[in-house]
Structure formats: C-alpha cells, structure tokens
C-alpha cells in the first residue's frame, strides 16, 4: 500500500475519533470534571504514554535550535488548542463545536500566507470571507434553541480560537515532523504542553471527587486520554509527514458529520436553522479555500 494511502487512512481514523470525542468529552464536563482539570488529566496521561513508548524506539536527539520551534508548536497545538477546545465545548454543544472547527483549513491558508508567503487568489479570499461570515453567525446566533449549553456564544468563540490555534500548529509543525520521529516529537510537545496547562488545570483537578464518578465516565476519560490524545496525534503527525498541512486540515470536514450523527443518536444535541445556515456558509467557504488542493499533492 502506498505511503500516501496509508497517510490518508491514518488521518481518516483520527478524524473519526475526533468526531465522537465531542459528545464523549461533553458527558464528562463540567459535571464530573471541569474543563481545565480534564485537560490536565489528558496531558498527564498522554505524556506518560508517549514517554514510555519512546523507550521502544531509537533515541533521537533534538537539535538545540529546534526546541524553540517545538515550544511554540506545543503552545498552539497542545496548550492553547486543548484549553480553548475543552472550555468551549463545556459551554456550547457538540454539533456547534464541530461545525466551528471546520474553519481550521481557512486558518491554515491564512497562516501559510503569513508565515511561508503562500499566495492567496481571489477565489480563496472569497472563501475566507464566506467561511468567516458563517463562523460569526454561529458565534453570535448559534445559541438559539440550544439545549445543554450554558453559554453558546462564548463557547463557540473559544472553539474558533481553538481552530485557529490548530491551523497555526499544522503550519509550524510541518518542518518538525519531516525531521523527527512522530513519537519523539509528540513526547516533547506534550511535555511542554504540561507546563502550559498546569497553572490553569491544577485547582480544577484538585476539586474532582473521584469516588463519585461513575464507571462509564472513567471509560470516557480513558477514551480521551488514549484515543483522542495519543492515537489521533500520532496518526495526524504521520499524515502530516506525507501530506500537505492544508490536505490534513481538509479532513476536518468529516468531524461535524460524525459529531452530528453521533450526538443525534445519543440525544446529546439537536439541529436548528441557524446551525444549518452557518454550516452551509462555512462549508462553502472552506470548499473555495481548499479547491484543487489535492490535485497538486503527489
């Protein structure tokens, strides 16, 4: 099987995991574990797993000049990314959060233009504007008829920040994954991310009443630590090593589809006109931004 095909499969599996994570993580927060405390659990568990896994691969030394880039990638790919995602998800609904994440390809294009001077044509500019209008509508009016959301507007905005952070992470980490083994890179990303999240999550972690948490919630926490954190990061990093950042980010299209189906099946969310209209605008914008991307990837 060709490496490109394997990379596409890996990114697809990661996207499937992300899609059902919206509902699974929402079941944990904020009733049993507050969002920042949950993030700290996630990063502690994932860091331990990756550092243990690194014992079974060839030791690879990090160049001193790359530590700064890894630190920046960790801030946007682990610290800011995860903190805003879980906090936003705790305030909004799974479907709204997954739709907002679709803006990530737009942010990848914007950051690629700024950091690596990639030209943006008129079609892509139009796509950016349409997609951002959809995001603004969802942030501003997405709370209509939402159930299970305490502050949809603020939650949707935080998910948008998360999407921007993830987009920037994809651009920054591209050169790193081409140079280092995925486990070597991700263990350092999570270790640095741990220092970013401890100040936010320490007090919330101390507040957790472990003896009152049902067994099903423990399984949900374990799923997020092992699959959402470890498996998805490794699969996405592998995909990123074989594909362009914009191609990897396009797979985020599937997240709202998976998240919506799963959320509706388990009854954790509902659809309404504002969500549908915002989704159509965002998808239209992302289509214009990413059109003809794959044709240029060998």
Steps between C-alpha positions, in 0.01 A plus 500: 500500500636842404616730779255769387210255530613396849526867596145567377369198696681614815359851479149360432514283814621799702209704367250227596637500855481879517141493375367284783722672758275809498217306663718274717695792650178699546365217720793551739495882515423693705295272728775256599819679395535867408656566156846620605529217752400254226769642271762452771392136545518456124849645465645323806369164375606559141846626598558185706390277210719674242810506720456127569454431127818698426699238694423249223625710209848617406606799707500816291668817620318827451708779348533791739373739234174301473398519866361851451291386203376194696410729791296725270336200330415358844340826609269511197456124446464387862466789746276763339341245267380262773413759763274699266347183353392341828395830658301589188344153476392519865304818416354414159363185330682219312352592160576873528855425615566257215364744240721779633806275470441483123649851477844345562590466126424870458734583786769270353485697174520833682799392712670335200470831318649690793777258603608338174380773263251278318300703248123530548288534186167681468303174531670413828450852636127464423502162674666650808237776519204260455640255755566770757148641453364153577722481809380843618135397455556182703684690773239778518171317441588133551353489849145505363311187611818343639450260786777393733700816428569752777657770281502404132628835372813498716544126451481528120751787505744290704461213251582748222818598687573129531459454123736792432752361747484155340544651154811686611633183666466306172707760315768527770542126558532402133878548492542327838319179407709473185809500723402294807325173579132566591535356853819697563331821395167447674656404834670840507186676380302351789773559757517869413118505482489369857679811626257721306190333649598440864427863606148473353407145595662438840222643718223341292673163520515528879123558508418167333307260725630174355284269712183660358594447134305213332687222322370616160658843555833337587481322164426832329803660666714203395375527142602867482845433648587195288316553173426872467844599624745221414356321197378813320822694553714214370272439202478870415876543532554202270252649253670837525835338416357372169243768414477878486368684812200624299418143390509372859279787615242420228416176684341717764202510257398161635496607865162680500343214302623238747437723803145583385403138428642377832351789703155451346514123556581535871271805536766741626423775246248621243499679166337836425492749211785724620738205532404373156541844335835565671618151404415557132688832498806354673511197272459721192787720616725204576416346161619813321812519718600136448385450141764328285729440801517125455577523130833660583604235755705211366 
